[in-house]
Amino acid sequence: MPNLLDIFDKFIHADWFNTMLGVVIICAITFVVARITVAFMLRVLNKTSLLPSSSIFINLVRIVVWVIGICCVLSMCFNVNISAMITGLGVVGIAVSLGFQDTLSNLIGGLTVSVSRTVEPGDNIRMGPSGVTGVVQDVTWRYTSIKDSSGTITNIPNSLMTSTAVCKLSPLNEISIPLVVTTNSERLTATAHHIEDAAEKAVARVSKLKKRPSVSFSSISDYGFKGSLSFTIAEASKASSATDAAIRAVAPYVHNHLIEEAMGDLTGQKLTDATGSLVPVKDEEGASSN
């Protein structure tokens, strides 16, 4: 029994045991500090508008905490002179940076687009005149991930984000549908109201509306009155379905003869003849309506 105690005592007081125990303790403390710091950064990024909620900031904070923890391990457990090591790494760092030039350019590019708020998660963008179009999912230390309307995620190197023209588009939940109305100018306002009501009922069955449909006209052409139907839905993922529902609902109201038939059914009067002039409709006894 005494021999076992002696062996255990020698094991406990061995230099390598103390060293490993110190490494484990410092790494555990570093792990806890990293978790707390990351959680704090997430709360700050979600609440503040100074910086976007990109994961590049979270990853940088995590790296900084672990670098400090490793320096503590080297200094306290292995008696490494950190100052001398950093000085020596200065020369080595130049050679390493040449080998990791693309990685460094992507890291700097990610920081640039994030700090300058060129793009941030949730932005609907288009890369170049005819490049990738979609919603920014995240900006990491190497690439920016973009999700298009079909659900495909494309990873764009951050260095390209700073060297390529980036066009910010309207959010996906803000929908604008161009249209041409061929009704008479006297009934243009009434037609617009019909279009708005029909679109509101149709879109409401697909997604909750944040802004009800509204019609605005911008020009007159040989084909009719050019304008757009605009509305905002709550769920951006249902933008395609909402657009389809709205187009199907307003289709009967953008052509002259259809709107006349719809309004004639309500008033009991045929509004125009083939030449576009107002004509009365005879009642069941053959009398003309005024």
C-alpha positions, 0 to 999 in steps of 0.5 A: 500500500505505501508503495502505491502511494509513493508511485501516485505521489511521484506521478502527481509531482512529475513535471509533465503532469503539471505541464499537461494539467496547466495546458488543460486548465488554460484551454478550458478557460479559453474555451469558456471565454471564447463561448462567452465572447462569441455570445456577447458579440452575437447579441451586439451585432443583432442589436446594433446597426453599426455592423452587419451580423456577418459571421466574419466578425464572430470568427475573428473574435474567436480566433483572437481569443484562442490566439491569446489562450495559446500564447498563455499556454506557451508562456506559462506551461512551456516557458516560451518567450512570446516577444521573441517568438513574435519577432521571429515570426515577423520574418517568417510571416512575410514568406507565409503571406506570399503563400496565402496571398489569396486567403489574405485578399479574401479576408481583407475583402470580407472585412472591407465589404462588411465594415463598409456595409457594401453587402450584408446578410439579407441584401438582394444583390446582382454581381455585375451586369449579368452575374449571380443574382440572389440574397446574401446569406453570410459573409465569411472570412473567405467567401460571400454566400448568395442564395438565388430564387431556385434555392441554389447557394453560390459562394463568391470569393470576397476578393471579387466582391471588392473588385466587381460591380455589385448592384443592390436590388429591392428586397424579395418581399417587395414585389412590383409587377409591370402592367398595361391597362387598356381601359378608357381614361374616364374609368382608369381610377376605377380600374386601378381600384379593381386591380388592387382589390383583386390582387389583395384577395389573391395574395392574402391567400398566399402570404400575409401582406405587410403593404397592400397592393397599390397601382401607379401609372407612369406613362401612356403608350400606343398599347395603353396606360403603363404602370405597376402593381406594387405590394409587400409580403411578409414571407420573402420565400413566397415571392414567386407564388405571390407574384403568380397569384397577383398576375392571375387575379388582375389579368381580367382587369387589364384588357378593355373588353373584360373590364367592361363586361365585369362592370357591366354585370354589376351595373346592368349596362353595357358600357361601350360598343365596338367603337368604344362609345357608351350604349344602353342595354335593353331590359327584359321588357325591351326598354332602354336603360338610362 
